[in-house]
Amino acid sequence: MLNSIGGDLLKSLGKAGISKQIEAVQVCDLWEKVICKIFGEQVVGQSQAMYFKDGVLAVAVLNPVLAQEFKFKEEEIKKEINQGRSDKIRKIRFEI
């Protein structure tokens, strides 16, 4: 019964046109967790995922050095966030 309710909810969200927005919020929420896992707690709070649209995740970063560090690990970051997701991140755009 619970699976049925979950499935019905997902269908309703899709019909309402908000499933992509929910997916985008989930991707943005994962950003901080993944960055903490890869880089450690010292970088938490120095960047923030702004939005996810059409396979592009836009991230605000406090300084260019950190943006470059993130760029070096972009593939690893995408792999972590994309696990189990249907709407995959193709690119991360860093904005300083």
N, C-alpha and C positions, 0 to 999 in steps of 0.2 A: 504494500500500500504506500509506504514512504517513497519508494522509487517512482511510483506512479505520480505522486504529488510533485516530486522534483522534476520529472520529465514534463509534466503539465506546466509547471512554473517556467521552465526554460522555453517551452513553445510559446507561452504567453508573452514572455519578454521579447522573444524574437518577433512576434507579430506586432508588438507595441513599438518596435524599432529601437529599443534601448539596450539590447544585448551587446552591441558594439561599444556603447558608452560604459557599460559595466565592465567589459573586458579591458577597456582602456584604463579605467580606475584601478583594476587589479594589477595590471602591468606596472603602473606608476607606483603602487603600494609595494610591489616586490623590489623596486629599485634599491631602496635603502638596505633591505635585508641582504640582497645579493652583494652590494658594495661592501657591507660590513663583513660578510663571509670571505670575500676575495682580498680586501685591503686591510681589514681590521677596523676597530672602533675609532681610531684616530681620524679617519676621514668622514665619519658620519656627521652630517650637518653642514658639510662643505659643498654639497651638491643636492639638487632636487629634480626629480622627474616632473616635467611640466605637463606634457601630454603625449598620447600615443595615437597616431592616425595614419592609416594607409601603410602600415608596416614600418613607420618611422617613429622612434622614441626620441623626443626632444628633452634634453637635460640641461639645466642651468648649473654652471660650475663657477666657484668663486675665483679661481685663478687659472692661467693658461698652463702652468706646470701640472696641476692636477688633471686638467682636461687631456693633456698629452699622456699621462699615466693611464687614464681611463681608455684612451684610444688604443694604446698598446694592448690592453686586455679586452678590447671590444668583443672579440669572438667568444671568449670565455664568459663574459657578461651575458651576451645574447643566448648562449647555450643554456646557462643557468635559468634565465627568465623564461625561455621558450619551452622548458620541460613541461610536457603535458598540455601545452596550449595549442589550440587550432589556429589562432590568429598570431602568426609568428612575427617577431621583430626581424626586419631585414637590415635595418641600419639604425645607428644611434647618432643623433646630431647633438654636438656639445656647443652650448652657447655660454660665453663668458660675460 
